[in-house]
Amino acid sequence: MSVQLTSNEITALKTCLNYDSLEGQLSDNYSNGGHEEFKKALGWNNKQVSALIGSLESKGMGYGDDNDGNGHIFWLSEEGVRAIFAVIDAQDDVEAQNESCGSADYEARFY
């Protein structure tokens, strides 16, 4: 399955991570972020963040939960965890190539 993630979606998904490795993240059932974290990371308002969460849900990256009493929480699915780590790995690969080539071009795409 191929999923296109925007740079804003990637930023939001990264705020949900607690570990630096896929294995560590998957071993912990606590991969989430909230409206406040997303707003701060993106400089957005609640309506924009709600739309972003809707987009992430439609892509199978996780689900929103507003029953926590503290606002809205977005929980990553296993697919979402795998997707964001694939993007991080791809970004690391591009950065390593750019350092050896002297280029700074990058396109955020996940397959």
Secondary structure, 3 states (H helix, E strand, C coil): CCECCCHHHHHHHHHCCCCCCHHHHHHCCCCEEEHHHHHHHHCCCHHHHHHHHHHHHHCCCEEEECCCCCCCEEEECHHHHHHHHHHHHHHHHHHHHHHHHCCCCCCCCEC
